[in-house]
């Protein structure tokens, strides 16, 4: 499993595509948070916090994570190496976990440079250090859980498709449905008696709480449970191919 994890990481960084995707992510964030081209930039916003980043980050990751995940299984299918992989002394769950961890670690690599924004705001405030660091760390924890779930959904989409574009589109669709879909569904008059329950099924309900720095056990359980669900669904797909 460790060998497969290392292989996935090395494949990603062996081409310019990996660096390009991470670079574009950082560039978009920098423009949004610091440039006059953005109406949401921190300097115009006037408050020493990271709310703008944590509000916009899920939208970026809706594209960013499917983009780096789309090749995880589709490339194995198209090259025929999936048959070799599933006959090795590694079970389906280990294959899925190795690929999931590779994608997740790559996403963490993309998130880490944004800590520079925290340091910048820390020193740019009217009073140096007038920043809710505990709340920001809680928000980062929520973002990490969100990324883990998007990664699990995206590798599941990759396991179902033999074409990278289809995998990319399907992953975006699934992530969007789980992030926005339940909120939209809860607003329908037919479900008005169950609106809160339906909202709690969606990602945004739990992420919005954590993005404010409010870390609750119920939100953590939600992210861990749904992430595990998609990992197990991916395992079932790979097991079917193995049979």
C-alpha positions in Angstrom: 0.0 0.0 0.0 2.8 2.4 0.8 4.5 1.7 -2.5 1.2 2.5 -4.3 0.8 5.7 -2.3 4.4 6.8 -3.2 3.8 6.0 -6.9 0.7 8.1 -7.0 2.5 11.0 -5.4 5.5 10.7 -7.7 3.2 10.5 -10.8 1.5 13.7 -9.8 4.8 15.7 -9.4 6.6 14.1 -12.3 4.7 16.3 -14.7 4.0 20.1 -14.8 0.2 19.4 -14.5 0.4 18.9 -10.8 2.4 22.0 -10.1 0.2 23.9 -12.6 -3.0 23.0 -10.8 -1.6 23.9 -7.4 -0.2 27.1 -8.8 -3.5 28.1 -10.3 -5.2 27.4 -7.0 -2.8 29.7 -5.2 -3.0 32.4 -7.9 -6.8 32.5 -7.8 -6.8 32.7 -4.0 -4.2 35.5 -4.0 -6.2 37.5 -6.5 -9.5 37.0 -4.6 -8.0 37.8 -1.2 -5.5 40.5 -1.9 -6.1 42.1 -5.3 -8.1 45.2 -6.2 -9.6 43.2 -9.0 -11.7 41.4 -6.3 -14.5 43.1 -4.4 -13.9 40.6 -1.6 -10.3 41.3 -1.0 -9.2 41.4 2.7 -7.7 45.0 2.5 -11.1 46.4 1.3 -13.0 44.2 3.7 -11.3 45.9 6.6 -11.4 43.0 9.1 -8.5 40.9 10.3 -10.0 37.5 9.7 -10.0 34.7 7.1 -13.8 34.4 6.6 -13.6 35.3 2.9 -11.1 32.5 2.3 -13.1 29.8 4.2 -16.3 30.9 2.4 -14.8 30.7 -1.1 -12.5 27.7 -0.6 -15.2 25.0 -1.1 -16.0 26.5 -4.5 -12.4 26.2 -5.6 -12.1 22.6 -4.3 -15.2 21.6 -6.2 -13.0 22.0 -9.3 -9.6 21.5 -7.9 -10.0 18.1 -6.2 -11.9 16.4 -9.2 -9.1 17.8 -11.4 -6.4 16.0 -9.5 -8.5 12.9 -8.9 -9.8 12.2 -12.4 -6.8 10.2 -13.5 -6.6 8.0 -10.3 -8.5 5.0 -11.6 -9.3 6.0 -15.2 -5.6 6.0 -16.1 -5.3 2.5 -14.7 -8.3 1.4 -16.8 -7.1 2.9 -20.0 -3.6 1.6 -19.7 -4.8 -1.9 -18.5 -2.6 -1.7 -15.4 -5.7 -2.1 -13.1 -5.7 -5.9 -13.9 -2.1 -6.1 -12.8 -2.7 -4.1 -9.7 -5.7 -6.1 -8.4 -3.8 -9.4 -8.8 -1.0 -8.2 -6.6 -0.8 -9.0 -2.8 -2.9 -6.0 -1.9 -6.6 -6.0 -1.4 -9.2 -3.6 -2.9 -9.5 -1.5 0.2 -5.8 -1.0 0.5 -5.7 0.1 -3.2 -8.5 2.6 -2.6 -7.0 3.9 0.7 -3.6 4.4 -0.9 -5.1 6.4 -3.8 -7.3 8.4 -1.5 -4.4 9.3 0.8 -2.3 10.3 -2.2 -5.0 12.7 -3.4 -5.7 14.0 0.1 -2.0 14.7 0.8 -1.7 16.6 -2.5 -4.7 18.7 -1.4 -3.0 19.4 2.0 0.1 20.5 0.0 -2.1 23.1 -1.7 -3.6 24.3 1.5 -0.4 24.7 3.5 0.8 27.8 1.6 -2.4 29.6 2.6 -1.0 29.8 6.1 1.0 32.7 4.8 -2.3 34.6 4.6 -2.8 34.0 8.3 0.7 35.4 9.1 0.0 38.4 6.9 -3.3 39.3 8.5 -1.7 38.7 11.9 0.8 41.5 11.3 -1.4 43.8 9.1 -4.1 44.3 11.7 -4.4 47.7 13.4 -3.1 45.9 16.5 -0.6 43.2 15.8 -1.9 39.8 16.9 -5.5 40.9 17.1 -6.6 37.7 15.4 -8.7 34.7 16.5 -6.1 32.1 15.9 -8.1 29.3 17.6 -11.1 30.1 15.4 -9.0 30.0 12.3 -7.4 26.7 13.3 -10.9 25.3 13.8 -11.9 26.6 10.3 -8.8 24.9 8.8 -9.9 21.7 10.5 -13.3 22.0 8.8 -11.7 22.7 5.5 -9.5 19.6 5.9 -12.5 17.4 6.6 -14.3 19.0 3.6 -11.3 18.2 1.4 -11.2 14.6 2.6 -14.8 14.1 1.7 -14.4 15.7 -1.7 -11.4 13.5 -2.3 -13.3 10.3 -1.4 -16.2 11.4 -3.7 -13.8 12.2 -6.5 -11.9 8.9 -6.5 -15.3 7.1 -6.4 -16.2 9.0 -9.6 -12.9 8.0 -11.1 -13.5 4.4 -10.3 -16.8 4.4 -12.3 -15.4 6.0 -15.5 -12.8 5.0 -18.1 -12.5 8.5 -19.4 -10.9 11.3 -17.5 -13.2 14.0 -18.7 -16.3 12.0 -17.7 -14.7 11.2 -14.3 -14.0 15.0 -13.8 -17.5 16.0 -14.7 -19.1 13.3 -12.6 -17.0 14.2 -9.6 -17.9 17.8 -9.9 -21.6 16.8 -10.2 -21.5 14.6 -7.1 -19.5 17.1 -5.0 -21.9 19.9 -6.0 -25.0 17.8 -5.2 -23.6 16.9 -1.8 -22.6 20.5 -1.1 -25.5 22.5 -2.4 -28.2 19.9 -3.4 -29.6 19.1 0.0 -30.0 22.9 0.8 -31.9 23.3 -2.4 -34.0 20.3 -1.7 -34.9 21.5 1.8 -36.3 24.7 0.4 -39.0 22.9 -1.6 -42.5 23.2 -0.1 -43.0 19.5 -0.3 -40.2 18.9 2.2 -40.9 21.9 4.5 -41.6 19.7 7.5 -38.2 18.0 7.1 -36.1 20.9 6.0 -33.7 20.8 8.9 -33.2 17.1 8.6 -32.5 17.4 4.9 -30.1 20.2 5.3 -28.1 18.1 7.9 -27.6 15.5 5.1 -25.6 18.0 3.1 -22.0 19.1 3.4 -22.6 22.8 3.6 -24.6 22.6 6.8 -21.7 21.0 8.7 -18.9 22.9 6.9 -20.5 26.3 7.6 -20.5 25.5 11.3 -16.8 24.5 11.3 -15.8 27.3 9.0 -16.7 29.7 11.8 -14.3 27.9 14.1 -17.1 26.0 15.9 -15.9 22.4 16.0 -18.7 20.0 17.1 -18.4 16.2 17.4 -21.6 15.7 15.3 -19.9 17.5 12.4 -16.7 15.5 12.7 -18.8 12.3 12.8 -20.7 13.4 9.6 -17.5 14.0 7.6 -15.8 10.9 8.8 -18.9 8.7 8.1 -19.6 10.0 4.6 -15.9 9.9 3.6 -15.8 6.3 4.8 -19.0 5.6 2.9 -17.5 6.7 -0.4 -14.2 4.9 0.3 -16.3 1.7 0.8 -18.3 2.3 -2.3 -15.1 2.7 -4.3 -13.8 -0.5 -2.8 -17.0 -2.3 -4.0 -16.4 -1.1 -7.5 -12.8 -2.3 -7.5 -13.8 -5.6 -5.9 -16.4 -6.1 -8.7 -13.6 -5.7 -11.3 -11.4 -8.1 -9.3 -14.1 -10.8 -9.3 
